[in-house]
Amino acid sequence: MVGGIVSVQLHFETAEKIAFFVVAMATQLTVDAVKTFYAAKLRYKIKERSIQNLNRLAGAVIIIFAIRLFVEVFKT
């Protein structure tokens, strides 16, 4: 979403937009790599029941934000 704002509303040069997207993608890749590293370390310490509860919580959060986004889009 921020990328869309940077590309449409703010008047950056093409090189600045490319730099922004490269930094955003590098950040995402780094965060995913760190998550993968620690997930492998925690694999044997987390019980299946905890994972199910975490998945339910994550699903509920995603649904809540989706509903909020839907409401905000059609609010006008």
Biopython code that builds the backbone (N, CA, C, O; Angstrom):
import numpy as np
from Bio.PDB.StructureBuilder import StructureBuilder

atoms = [
    (1, "MET", "N", (0.818, -1.178, 0.000)),
    (1, "MET", "CA", (0.000, 0.000, 0.000)),
    (1, "MET", "C", (0.872, 1.256, 0.000)),
    (1, "MET", "O", (0.587, 2.217, -0.716)),
    (2, "VAL", "N", (1.912, 1.244, 0.788)),
    (2, "VAL", "CA", (2.810, 2.402, 0.816)),
    (2, "VAL", "C", (3.459, 2.576, -0.546)),
    (2, "VAL", "O", (3.658, 3.702, -1.004)),
    (3, "GLY", "N", (3.788, 1.475, -1.188)),
    (3, "GLY", "CA", (4.388, 1.548, -2.517)),
    (3, "GLY", "C", (3.484, 2.240, -3.506)),
    (3, "GLY", "O", (3.953, 3.012, -4.343)),
    (4, "GLY", "N", (2.187, 1.975, -3.422)),
    (4, "GLY", "CA", (1.226, 2.640, -4.293)),
    (4, "GLY", "C", (1.173, 4.126, -4.031)),
    (4, "GLY", "O", (1.063, 4.923, -4.963)),
    (5, "ILE", "N", (1.249, 4.502, -2.774)),
    (5, "ILE", "CA", (1.239, 5.922, -2.412)),
    (5, "ILE", "C", (2.491, 6.602, -2.945)),
    (5, "ILE", "O", (2.426, 7.699, -3.501)),
    (6, "VAL", "N", (3.635, 5.939, -2.770)),
    (6, "VAL", "CA", (4.891, 6.521, -3.241)),
    (6, "VAL", "C", (4.843, 6.694, -4.750)),
    (6, "VAL", "O", (5.309, 7.706, -5.273)),
    (7, "SER", "N", (4.283, 5.718, -5.455)),
    (7, "SER", "CA", (4.302, 5.783, -6.902)),
    (7, "SER", "C", (3.246, 6.722, -7.477)),
    (7, "SER", "O", (3.456, 7.275, -8.556)),
    (8, "VAL", "N", (2.129, 6.919, -6.801)),
    (8, "VAL", "CA", (1.053, 7.716, -7.372)),
    (8, "VAL", "C", (1.002, 9.133, -6.798)),
    (8, "VAL", "O", (0.965, 10.099, -7.560)),
    (9, "GLN", "N", (0.997, 9.273, -5.485)),
    (9, "GLN", "CA", (0.745, 10.574, -4.876)),
    (9, "GLN", "C", (1.984, 11.435, -4.708)),
    (9, "GLN", "O", (1.910, 12.656, -4.845)),
    (10, "LEU", "N", (3.098, 10.832, -4.420)),
    (10, "LEU", "CA", (4.316, 11.624, -4.220)),
    (10, "LEU", "C", (5.079, 11.706, -5.530)),
    (10, "LEU", "O", (5.080, 10.761, -6.319)),
    (11, "HIS", "N", (5.706, 12.803, -5.751)),
    (11, "HIS", "CA", (6.368, 13.035, -7.029)),
    (11, "HIS", "C", (7.862, 12.757, -6.900)),
    (11, "HIS", "O", (8.673, 13.669, -6.742)),
    (12, "PHE", "N", (8.203, 11.462, -6.973)),
    (12, "PHE", "CA", (9.600, 11.047, -6.923)),
    (12, "PHE", "C", (10.080, 10.747, -8.331)),
    (12, "PHE", "O", (9.296, 10.408, -9.217)),
    (13, "GLU", "N", (11.364, 10.877, -8.514)),
    (13, "GLU", "CA", (11.973, 10.488, -9.779)),
    (13, "GLU", "C", (11.966, 8.966, -9.879)),
    (13, "GLU", "O", (11.807, 8.266, -8.879)),
    (14, "THR", "N", (12.139, 8.474, -11.085)),
    (14, "THR", "CA", (12.126, 7.026, -11.310)),
    (14, "THR", "C", (13.207, 6.321, -10.492)),
    (14, "THR", "O", (12.960, 5.258, -9.924)),
    (15, "ALA", "N", (14.385, 6.898, -10.432)),
    (15, "ALA", "CA", (15.476, 6.285, -9.668)),
    (15, "ALA", "C", (15.128, 6.199, -8.184)),
    (15, "ALA", "O", (15.472, 5.219, -7.523)),
    (16, "GLU", "N", (14.449, 7.214, -7.658)),
    (16, "GLU", "CA", (14.052, 7.198, -6.249)),
    (16, "GLU", "C", (12.978, 6.140, -5.994)),
    (16, "GLU", "O", (12.993, 5.480, -4.955)),
    (17, "LYS", "N", (12.054, 5.976, -6.931)),
    (17, "LYS", "CA", (11.037, 4.935, -6.797)),
    (17, "LYS", "C", (11.667, 3.549, -6.815)),
    (17, "LYS", "O", (11.301, 2.679, -6.023)),
    (18, "ILE", "N", (12.613, 3.352, -7.721)),
    (18, "ILE", "CA", (13.300, 2.059, -7.804)),
    (18, "ILE", "C", (14.053, 1.787, -6.520)),
    (18, "ILE", "O", (14.006, 0.670, -6.004)),
    (19, "ALA", "N", (14.743, 2.781, -5.992)),
    (19, "ALA", "CA", (15.479, 2.605, -4.736)),
    (19, "ALA", "C", (14.522, 2.260, -3.600)),
    (19, "ALA", "O", (14.821, 1.394, -2.777)),
    (20, "PHE", "N", (13.384, 2.925, -3.552)),
    (20, "PHE", "CA", (12.387, 2.650, -2.511)),
    (20, "PHE", "C", (11.927, 1.195, -2.582)),
    (20, "PHE", "O", (11.899, 0.504, -1.563)),
    (21, "PHE", "N", (11.573, 0.733, -3.762)),
    (21, "PHE", "CA", (11.086, -0.633, -3.915)),
    (21, "PHE", "C", (12.175, -1.657, -3.635)),
    (21, "PHE", "O", (11.894, -2.706, -3.055)),
    (22, "VAL", "N", (13.405, -1.378, -4.032)),
    (22, "VAL", "CA", (14.509, -2.303, -3.750)),
    (22, "VAL", "C", (14.732, -2.417, -2.242)),
    (22, "VAL", "O", (14.924, -3.517, -1.723)),
    (23, "VAL", "N", (14.707, -1.292, -1.543)),
    (23, "VAL", "CA", (14.873, -1.312, -0.083)),
    (23, "VAL", "C", (13.707, -2.045, 0.576)),
    (23, "VAL", "O", (13.910, -2.813, 1.517)),
    (24, "ALA", "N", (12.493, -1.813, 0.089)),
    (24, "ALA", "CA", (11.324, -2.494, 0.651)),
    (24, "ALA", "C", (11.430, -4.003, 0.450)),
    (24, "ALA", "O", (11.159, -4.766, 1.377)),
    (25, "MET", "N", (11.812, -4.436, -0.724)),
    (25, "MET", "CA", (11.939, -5.867, -1.000)),
    (25, "MET", "C", (13.091, -6.491, -0.214)),
    (25, "MET", "O", (12.969, -7.617, 0.268)),
    (26, "ALA", "N", (14.202, -5.776, -0.081)),
    (26, "ALA", "CA", (15.330, -6.284, 0.700)),
    (26, "ALA", "C", (14.949, -6.421, 2.169)),
    (26, "ALA", "O", (15.332, -7.388, 2.829)),
    (27, "THR", "N", (14.198, -5.455, 2.675)),
    (27, "THR", "CA", (13.729, -5.525, 4.061)),
    (27, "THR", "C", (12.829, -6.731, 4.253)),
    (27, "THR", "O", (12.973, -7.462, 5.233)),
    (28, "GLN", "N", (11.905, -6.948, 3.333)),
    (28, "GLN", "CA", (10.991, -8.086, 3.433)),
    (28, "GLN", "C", (11.760, -9.402, 3.373)),
    (28, "GLN", "O", (11.472, -10.323, 4.137)),
    (29, "LEU", "N", (12.717, -9.496, 2.487)),
    (29, "LEU", "CA", (13.524, -10.706, 2.365)),
    (29, "LEU", "C", (14.304, -10.967, 3.650)),
    (29, "LEU", "O", (14.390, -12.109, 4.104)),
    (30, "THR", "N", (14.868, -9.923, 4.232)),
    (30, "THR", "CA", (15.631, -10.064, 5.477)),
    (30, "THR", "C", (14.735, -10.518, 6.619)),
    (30, "THR", "O", (15.106, -11.409, 7.384)),
    (31, "VAL", "N", (13.569, -9.916, 6.739)),
    (31, "VAL", "CA", (12.635, -10.303, 7.807)),
    (31, "VAL", "C", (12.204, -11.753, 7.632)),
    (31, "VAL", "O", (12.136, -12.500, 8.609)),
    (32, "ASP", "N", (11.911, -12.162, 6.392)),
    (32, "ASP", "CA", (11.514, -13.548, 6.143)),
    (32, "ASP", "C", (12.651, -14.516, 6.470)),
    (32, "ASP", "O", (12.406, -15.593, 7.012)),
    (33, "ALA", "N", (13.875, -14.150, 6.152)),
    (33, "ALA", "CA", (15.019, -15.013, 6.463)),
    (33, "ALA", "C", (15.200, -15.169, 7.969)),
    (33, "ALA", "O", (15.473, -16.267, 8.454)),
    (34, "VAL", "N", (15.050, -14.079, 8.700)),
    (34, "VAL", "CA", (15.169, -14.140, 10.169)),
    (34, "VAL", "C", (14.048, -15.003, 10.754)),
    (34, "VAL", "O", (14.289, -15.808, 11.653)),
    (35, "LYS", "N", (12.823, -14.836, 10.243)),
    (35, "LYS", "CA", (11.695, -15.650, 10.720)),
    (35, "LYS", "C", (11.954, -17.128, 10.456)),
    (35, "LYS", "O", (11.688, -17.965, 11.319)),
    (36, "THR", "N", (12.464, -17.455, 9.289)),
    (36, "THR", "CA", (12.749, -18.839, 8.946)),
    (36, "THR", "C", (13.832, -19.412, 9.856)),
    (36, "THR", "O", (13.730, -20.550, 10.314)),
    (37, "PHE", "N", (14.857, -18.627, 10.112)),
    (37, "PHE", "CA", (15.950, -19.079, 10.972)),
    (37, "PHE", "C", (15.439, -19.419, 12.364)),
    (37, "PHE", "O", (15.736, -20.490, 12.893)),
    (38, "TYR", "N", (14.666, -18.507, 12.962)),
    (38, "TYR", "CA", (14.179, -18.739, 14.318)),
    (38, "TYR", "C", (13.069, -19.773, 14.364)),
    (38, "TYR", "O", (12.910, -20.451, 15.379)),
    (39, "ALA", "N", (12.299, -19.913, 13.299)),
    (39, "ALA", "CA", (11.266, -20.946, 13.262)),
    (39, "ALA", "C", (11.912, -22.329, 13.301)),
    (39, "ALA", "O", (11.398, -23.236, 13.956)),
    (40, "ALA", "N", (13.026, -22.491, 12.610)),
    (40, "ALA", "CA", (13.724, -23.777, 12.632)),
    (40, "ALA", "C", (14.269, -24.069, 14.026)),
    (40, "ALA", "O", (14.272, -25.224, 14.453)),
    (41, "LYS", "N", (14.727, -23.055, 14.739)),
    (41, "LYS", "CA", (15.241, -23.259, 16.093)),
    (41, "LYS", "C", (14.126, -23.579, 17.091)),
    (41, "LYS", "O", (14.333, -24.343, 18.034)),
    (42, "LEU", "N", (12.944, -22.991, 16.879)),
    (42, "LEU", "CA", (11.833, -23.194, 17.804)),
    (42, "LEU", "C", (10.975, -24.413, 17.462)),
    (42, "LEU", "O", (10.048, -24.749, 18.199)),
    (43, "ARG", "N", (11.274, -25.053, 16.380)),
    (43, "ARG", "CA", (10.462, -26.156, 15.884)),
    (43, "ARG", "C", (10.193, -27.234, 16.921)),
    (43, "ARG", "O", (9.072, -27.734, 17.016)),
    (44, "TYR", "N", (11.180, -27.588, 17.680)),
    (44, "TYR", "CA", (11.053, -28.698, 18.625)),
    (44, "TYR", "C", (10.507, -28.256, 19.978)),
    (44, "TYR", "O", (10.183, -29.098, 20.815)),
    (45, "LYS", "N", (10.402, -26.970, 20.199)),
    (45, "LYS", "CA", (9.939, -26.462, 21.492)),
    (45, "LYS", "C", (8.451, -26.117, 21.496)),
    (45, "LYS", "O", (7.850, -25.970, 22.560)),
    (46, "ILE", "N", (7.866, -25.989, 20.324)),
    (46, "ILE", "CA", (6.471, -25.580, 20.239)),
    (46, "ILE", "C", (5.595, -26.812, 20.002)),
    (46, "ILE", "O", (5.883, -27.634, 19.133)),
    (47, "LYS", "N", (4.545, -26.924, 20.771)),
    (47, "LYS", "CA", (3.616, -28.049, 20.657)),
    (47, "LYS", "C", (2.600, -27.780, 19.538)),
    (47, "LYS", "O", (2.367, -26.632, 19.160)),
    (48, "GLU", "N", (2.009, -28.843, 19.025)),
    (48, "GLU", "CA", (1.048, -28.728, 17.933)),
    (48, "GLU", "C", (-0.171, -27.902, 18.342)),
    (48, "GLU", "O", (-0.700, -27.136, 17.536)),
    (49, "ARG", "N", (-0.610, -28.051, 19.573)),
    (49, "ARG", "CA", (-1.772, -27.294, 20.059)),
    (49, "ARG", "C", (-1.490, -25.786, 20.039)),
    (49, "ARG", "O", (-2.363, -24.992, 19.689)),
    (50, "SER", "N", (-0.280, -25.403, 20.413)),
    (50, "SER", "CA", (0.093, -23.979, 20.390)),
    (50, "SER", "C", (0.078, -23.435, 18.966)),
    (50, "SER", "O", (-0.339, -22.299, 18.736)),
    (51, "ILE", "N", (0.525, -24.233, 18.027)),
    (51, "ILE", "CA", (0.538, -23.805, 16.629)),
    (51, "ILE", "C", (-0.891, -23.628, 16.117)),
    (51, "ILE", "O", (-1.181, -22.674, 15.394)),
    (52, "GLN", "N", (-1.778, -24.542, 16.489)),
    (52, "GLN", "CA", (-3.180, -24.413, 16.073)),
    (52, "GLN", "C", (-3.801, -23.134, 16.642)),
    (52, "GLN", "O", (-4.503, -22.415, 15.931)),
    (53, "ASN", "N", (-3.545, -22.856, 17.905)),
    (53, "ASN", "CA", (-4.074, -21.635, 18.516)),
    (53, "ASN", "C", (-3.505, -20.393, 17.855)),
    (53, "ASN", "O", (-4.230, -19.424, 17.629)),
    (54, "LEU", "N", (-2.229, -20.410, 17.548)),
    (54, "LEU", "CA", (-1.592, -19.280, 16.874)),
    (54, "LEU", "C", (-2.180, -19.074, 15.476)),
    (54, "LEU", "O", (-2.406, -17.939, 15.054)),
    (55, "ASN", "N", (-2.425, -20.172, 14.761)),
    (55, "ASN", "CA", (-3.033, -20.064, 13.430)),
    (55, "ASN", "C", (-4.439, -19.489, 13.516)),
    (55, "ASN", "O", (-4.824, -18.677, 12.674)),
    (56, "ARG", "N", (-5.203, -19.891, 14.510)),
    (56, "ARG", "CA", (-6.551, -19.345, 14.687)),
    (56, "ARG", "C", (-6.497, -17.851, 15.000)),
    (56, "ARG", "O", (-7.276, -17.066, 14.461)),
    (57, "LEU", "N", (-5.582, -17.474, 15.865)),
    (57, "LEU", "CA", (-5.423, -16.069, 16.212)),
    (57, "LEU", "C", (-5.020, -15.248, 14.981)),
    (57, "LEU", "O", (-5.574, -14.176, 14.737)),
    (58, "ALA", "N", (-4.069, -15.748, 14.222)),
    (58, "ALA", "CA", (-3.620, -15.046, 13.020)),
    (58, "ALA", "C", (-4.766, -14.928, 12.011)),
    (58, "ALA", "O", (-4.935, -13.881, 11.385)),
    (59, "GLY", "N", (-5.543, -15.980, 11.854)),
    (59, "GLY", "CA", (-6.690, -15.938, 10.951)),
    (59, "GLY", "C", (-7.716, -14.907, 11.383)),
    (59, "GLY", "O", (-8.265, -14.182, 10.554)),
    (60, "ALA", "N", (-7.975, -14.843, 12.685)),
    (60, "ALA", "CA", (-8.933, -13.867, 13.207)),
    (60, "ALA", "C", (-8.436, -12.444, 12.967)),
    (60, "ALA", "O", (-9.216, -11.571, 12.585)),
    (61, "VAL", "N", (-7.172, -12.212, 13.186)),
    (61, "VAL", "CA", (-6.600, -10.876, 12.965)),
    (61, "VAL", "C", (-6.702, -10.482, 11.493)),
    (61, "VAL", "O", (-7.042, -9.342, 11.177)),
    (62, "ILE", "N", (-6.410, -11.417, 10.596)),
    (62, "ILE", "CA", (-6.496, -11.133, 9.165)),
    (62, "ILE", "C", (-7.930, -10.817, 8.767)),
    (62, "ILE", "O", (-8.169, -9.889, 7.993)),
    (63, "ILE", "N", (-8.888, -11.583, 9.290)),
    (63, "ILE", "CA", (-10.295, -11.330, 8.970)),
    (63, "ILE", "C", (-10.736, -9.964, 9.480)),
    (63, "ILE", "O", (-11.438, -9.234, 8.781)),
    (64, "ILE", "N", (-10.325, -9.616, 10.699)),
    (64, "ILE", "CA", (-10.685, -8.315, 11.265)),
    (64, "ILE", "C", (-10.134, -7.177, 10.417)),
    (64, "ILE", "O", (-10.848, -6.215, 10.132)),
    (65, "PHE", "N", (-8.871, -7.276, 10.011)),
    (65, "PHE", "CA", (-8.293, -6.224, 9.183)),
    (65, "PHE", "C", (-8.930, -6.188, 7.797)),
    (65, "PHE", "O", (-9.080, -5.111, 7.218)),
    (66, "ALA", "N", (-9.308, -7.347, 7.255)),
    (66, "ALA", "CA", (-9.974, -7.369, 5.955)),
    (66, "ALA", "C", (-11.324, -6.679, 6.036)),
    (66, "ALA", "O", (-11.684, -5.911, 5.144)),
    (67, "ILE", "N", (-12.071, -6.944, 7.092)),
    (67, "ILE", "CA", (-13.365, -6.287, 7.275)),
    (67, "ILE", "C", (-13.170, -4.785, 7.431)),
    (67, "ILE", "O", (-13.906, -3.994, 6.840)),
    (68, "ARG", "N", (-12.183, -4.395, 8.225)),
    (68, "ARG", "CA", (-11.907, -2.960, 8.424)),
    (68, "ARG", "C", (-11.546, -2.293, 7.099)),
    (68, "ARG", "O", (-12.030, -1.202, 6.797)),
    (69, "LEU", "N", (-10.703, -2.943, 6.317)),
    (69, "LEU", "CA", (-10.313, -2.402, 5.018)),
    (69, "LEU", "C", (-11.528, -2.290, 4.103)),
    (69, "LEU", "O", (-11.692, -1.283, 3.414)),
    (70, "PHE", "N", (-12.370, -3.301, 4.090)),
    (70, "PHE", "CA", (-13.576, -3.287, 3.274)),
    (70, "PHE", "C", (-14.479, -2.122, 3.672)),
    (70, "PHE", "O", (-15.000, -1.412, 2.811)),
    (71, "VAL", "N", (-14.659, -1.930, 4.965)),
    (71, "VAL", "CA", (-15.502, -0.837, 5.467)),
    (71, "VAL", "C", (-14.911, 0.510, 5.087)),
    (71, "VAL", "O", (-15.642, 1.406, 4.665)),
    (72, "GLU", "N", (-13.602, 0.672, 5.229)),
    (72, "GLU", "CA", (-12.963, 1.940, 4.902)),
    (72, "GLU", "C", (-13.065, 2.267, 3.407)),
    (72, "GLU", "O", (-13.225, 3.428, 3.031)),
    (73, "VAL", "N", (-12.973, 1.240, 2.561)),
    (73, "VAL", "CA", (-13.033, 1.473, 1.121)),
    (73, "VAL", "C", (-14.427, 1.926, 0.708)),
    (73, "VAL", "O", (-14.566, 2.821, -0.126)),
    (74, "PHE", "N", (-15.453, 1.321, 1.281)),
    (74, "PHE", "CA", (-16.820, 1.632, 0.876)),
    (74, "PHE", "C", (-17.520, 2.617, 1.815)),
    (74, "PHE", "O", (-18.745, 2.733, 1.797)),
    (75, "LYS", "N", (-16.754, 3.312, 2.619)),
    (75, "LYS", "CA", (-17.302, 4.251, 3.596)),
    (75, "LYS", "C", (-17.909, 5.486, 2.926)),
    (75, "LYS", "O", (-18.874, 6.050, 3.444)),
    (76, "THR", "N", (-17.382, 5.899, 1.828)),
    (76, "THR", "CA", (-17.824, 7.147, 1.192)),
    (76, "THR", "C", (-19.179, 7.087, 0.567)),
    (76, "THR", "O", (-19.645, 8.080, 0.006)),
]
sb = StructureBuilder()
sb.init_structure("model")
sb.init_model(0)
sb.init_chain("A")
sb.init_seg("    ")
for serial, (resi, resn, name, xyz) in enumerate(atoms, 1):
    if name == "N":
        sb.init_residue(resn, " ", resi, " ")
    sb.init_atom(name, np.array(xyz, "f"), 0.0, 1.0, " ", f" {name:<3s}", serial, name[0])
structure = sb.get_structure()
